[in-house]
Amino acid sequence: MNQKQLLETIAAMKMQILELLLNANLANDKQAQRTFKTIENMFKRLDLDVEDVIPVEVLQNYFNGVDEATKALSKVGVDPVNGLSSAITSSGQVASAFDTHVHMEAIAAITDDLMLDFKSAIRTARQNTYFTLKTTLAEVKEDLQKGIIQGNSRRVITQRVAESFAKDGMKAFKTIDNKWLPLDFYSQTITRTNLKMTHTQGAGERYRENGMDLYTVTGNTPTCHQCAPLRGIVFTLNPNRSDYTYMSPKDIIRHPNCQCSMSVWVEEYKTESEIRSAREKSKAFNPDKDTRTASQKQQYEHQQNLHRQNNDSKKQFARYKAVLGNDAPKTLGGFKRSKKSGSENFKEMQQKYRAKVKEIRSS
């Protein structure tokens, strides 16, 4: 299993749990306990998968950064230390020339941090899932016994528990503004962010060991207000230099899902005028100044709106699946296509969903 497969497993996990809940007879105590045990085992397997995947992914991304820096150095006319050979051999081992204390210590620190974040998120998601399922099951059974809820007990229990799980299960991380992030979103975010940071650290160490301590920041266009101030600025990897602003490689990754990268800047190949201009801009660097034009801001906001719509569709699909079960589309892709088309089938499904929700809440 690799990083992509791990994230796909996590993304599919919520739907798998919903399927389990919808197909189980939760009115039967033994079946309910078996279902909860199956879900608990899914989280345990996920924990083991993280232990297998993350250390390998961190090492590979770090040395991918090293190799990318090696190519960049060669491209600008610098003969890299240890030549152009890859940091990882064809057999998957770290080449002896790169098996140094500096590189391996950096990899170990990054691995520990990411594993700690990942395992904490899985543990929180497991606890919230278990609490949601147990609490909702107990509440709906009590309501049935008191006669507050009428109807088929299995159907009522299944729908109420599935709906509660779709809404509150799999919560993995609470933000500083008290918003809960689901496990699939949070795990994807911390993996992408930390592996990108790993990549830049590998590149930075490769530049540094070749005596190249100046670089610029490149990345996606359009970009955000946090990354825009870094564009066009020459930074140094040497904290003792006073002619350029110092910035550590990991600090160019300024926010979750940041995709900024480093590009070596060789001072000896520049003119006096270029050097003077670069130093002036570097010393005047203001990390809080949004340097984008109005047009660039609009383009970025449009892009973010598309991302938000996609995330909203994922949440909506989970809610519909929890309430409608097999009457909902089988896949997220099918749901999106039906929603986008605005077909009569989708409108009927909306009406059915609203009626079911009303029925569950009034029962």
N, C-alpha and C positions, 0 to 999 in steps of 0.2 A: 504493500500500500504506500502511496505517495501523498503529498500535501493535497493535491486536487481531489484524490479519491477520499481522503479523510474528511474534507469539507463537504463533499457530496454525500457522504454517509451521514454526517450531522444534519445536513439540509433535509435529507429524506427521513430522518428519524421521527420528526413530529408527525408526518403523515403515517408512518408505520405504527406509531403508538395510537393514533386516532383509529386506524383500521382495527387494531387489537381491541380497543374499547368498544367500537361499534359492532364487532362480531362476537363479543363475549356476553355471557349472561351474568351481568354484575349483580343481579338480584340474588344469585346463588353465592353464598359466602366463600365456598371452596373455589369456585371458578373465578371469583373476584380476586382472591388471594393469589391464585396461579397467574392471573393476568398481571397483577402488580409485581409479582416475582419476576416474570418475563421482562417487564419494563426495567426493573432494577438491574437485571443481568445485561440488558442493552447498554446501560450507563457504565457498568463495570467493564464490558468489552471495549467501549469507547475510551475509557481511561487507559487500558492496555495499548490500544492502537496509538494513542498520543505518545506513549513512551517509546514505541517503535519508530514512529514517523518523524517527530520533531527533531531529535538529535541529528538524524541524517539530512533533513531538509536544511537545518541551520548550517551544517558543514558545507553542503553543496552550494548554498546561496552565497556564503562567505567567499568561497574559492571561485565561484562564478564572478564575483566582484573583483577578485584578484586577477583572474584571467582577462576580464574586460579592461582593467587598468593596464595590464601588460600590452594588449593590442593598441590601446590608446597612446601609450608611450611610444611604441614603435611607429605608429602612424604619424606622430609629430616629429620624428627623427631622433628619439632617445633610444639608446641601446639598453634594454631592460636587464637588470641583474638576473643571472641564471637563464638568460635568453627568453625565447618565446614559448618554451614548453609549458604545457598545462599543469596547474597545481595538483590536479587529481589524475592519477594514471588510468590507463584503459582498464585495469583490474579493479578500479574503484578505491584505491589507496591514495593517501596524501603523499605526494612526491617528497623525497627526503629534503630537497632544497627549501621546501615550504613548511616542513614539519618543525617550526620554530616555536619558542616559548611565547613570543608576541602574538603570533597567529592563533595558536591553540588556546591560550589564556582568554583571548577575546571571544573565541567560539564557545568556550565553556561558560563564560559569564552570560552571554546571550541565550544559550540553551537553558540555563537555570532560570533566568527571568521569564522566558516564554513558557516553559513547562509549569512554573508556579502559577502564572496567569491562567493557563489553559485548565489545569487541574482544579483550580479554585472555581472557575466558571462551571465546569462539569459538576462539581460537588454542589454548588448553589442551585443549578438547574435540576439536579436529582432531588434535592431537598424540597424545592418549590413544587416540583411535579408530584412527589409523594404526598405532600401536604394538601395540595389542591384535590387530588383524587380521593384521598381518605376523608377529608373534610366534607367534600361535596357528596360522596356516597353516604356518609353518616347522616348528613342533613336531609337528603331526599328520602332515605329510608324512614327517618323519624317522621317526616311529613306524611309519608304513606301510612304509617301506623296510626297517626292521629286523624287520618281521614282528610287532611288538608289537600292532598293530591288524590285525584280519582283516575282510574284507567288502568291499562296494562302496566304492571309494575316493572317488568323487564324493559319495555320500550321507554317508559318515563325515566327510569334510572340511567339507562344507556345514553339517552339524549342529553340529560342534565349533566352527567359526568363528562361526556365528550365536549359539550359546549364550554364547560368550565375549564377543561384542559386546553382547548383551543384559545381561550382568552388569557388564562393565567399560568398554564404549564410551561416548562422549559425556560423560565426567566433565569438569566444567568448573571446579570451585572446591573447594579443600580448606579446611575450617573449622579453627579454632584447636584443636579436639579431634580433628583428623585424620580427619574424615568427608568423603567426597567427595560433592558435590552435582552432579546431572546438569544438562546445559545447559538443558533445557526448564524445570526448576524454578528454577534460578538466574537465568536471563534474565527469567522472569516476576517473580521476587522483586525484582531490582534495578530493573526497569522500573516496577513498581507503586510501589515505595518512593520512588524518585527523582522520579517524576512527581507523586506526592502532596506531596513536599517542595517541588517546583517550584510547585505550586498554592498552598501556604501562604506561600511567599516572595512570590509575586505579591500575595496578599491583604494580607500584612504591609506591603509597600511602599506599597500603595494607602491603607491606614489611616494610615500614617506621613505621607504627603504631604498628608493632610487634617487633620493635627494631632491625630489620634486614636491614642494610644499605649497604650491599655489594652484588654485582651481576655481572654476566657475560652476554654477548650478544650472542644470537644464531639467526640462520636464514637460508635462502635458500642456497643451494650449487648447482652449482657454484654461487659465489657472485661477486659484482662489486668492483672497486678500492676504492670506498668511504666507503663501509661497511667492507671490508677485514681487515683494521687495528684494528677494534674493537674486532675481534675474539680472544679468548684466553686471554683477558685482564680482570682483576677484577677492577670494578669501585665502587665508593661510592656515595650514595645518600646524604651524609652529607657534605656540603661545608666547614665545619670547620675541617674536618679530613685532615691531612697532609701526612699520610702514604700511601694513595691510591689517584688516580686521580678522581676528582669529575666529574660526568656527570649526568645532569638532565634526567629523563626518556624520555621526549619529544625530547631530542637531539640525541638519538640513531636512530631516524628516520631521516636519513641524506639526503634523496632525495625523489622526487615524486615516489610513488608506492613502497617505501621501506617496506620490510616485516620482519625486525629484531624484536626480542623479548628479554625480560629479563628473566634471570634464577637466583634465589637466590643463594648466595655463603655464607655458614655459616662458619665463621672463626674458631669458637671453636671446630669444628669437623676436622680441618686440622692439619697436623703435623707442627712442627717448620720450617722444610725444605720447605714445601708447602707454608706456609705463607710468608717466606722470599723471595721465588721465585716470588710469586704473587705480592708482594709489589714492587720488583725490576722492574718487567715487567710493572706494572701499572705506576710507576713514569717515566719510559722510553717511555711511550706511545707517538707515533707520529701520529696524525690523517691524515697526508698527505703522509705517506709512504705506498705504495702498497705492501702488504706482500704476494701476490699470486705468485704461480709458473707459469711458461710459459704454462704448460698444463691447469691449472685452468683458465688462461686468455683466452685460445683458446676455452675452453668449454663454458665460459660465452659469448664470442663473437658469437659463433654459436647459442646460445640460443637467443641472441638479434637479430640476423639476421632473425630468424624464426618469431619473433614478428614484425619486420619491414615489412617482406613479407606479413604478415596477415593484417597489417594496409594499406599497398599499395593496397591490393586486395579490401578492403572496399572502398577506394577512387575511384578505377577504376570502381567498380560496380556502384557507384553513378553517375559517368560520363556517363557510358553506358546507365543507366536507363534514365538519363535526355535526351539523344539524341535519343535512340531507342524506348523508351516507352515500350509498350507491347511486342515488338520484343526481348527485353532483358529478361534473366531469372527472374522469379518472386522473388526469394530469393537470399540472399548473399551466402547461402550454395550451391544452385544450380549453381551459377556463379563460385564459387571456384572449384566445381567438374568438370565443363565443361572446365575451364581453365587448371586445373591440368592434365586432360586427353589429352589435345591438340587435341581434336577431329575435324573432318571436320566441324561440326556444329559451334564450337568455332571460327575456322578460318574464316568461312563465316560471323559470327557475327562481327569479327574484321574488315573485309573488308567493311561490311555494315556501321559500326560505322565510319570508316575513311572517307568513301564516304559522309556520312551525315554531318560530321564535316566540310569537305571541301566545301560542298554545302552551309552550313549555313554561313561560313566565306567569301565565294566568292559572296554570294547574297547581 
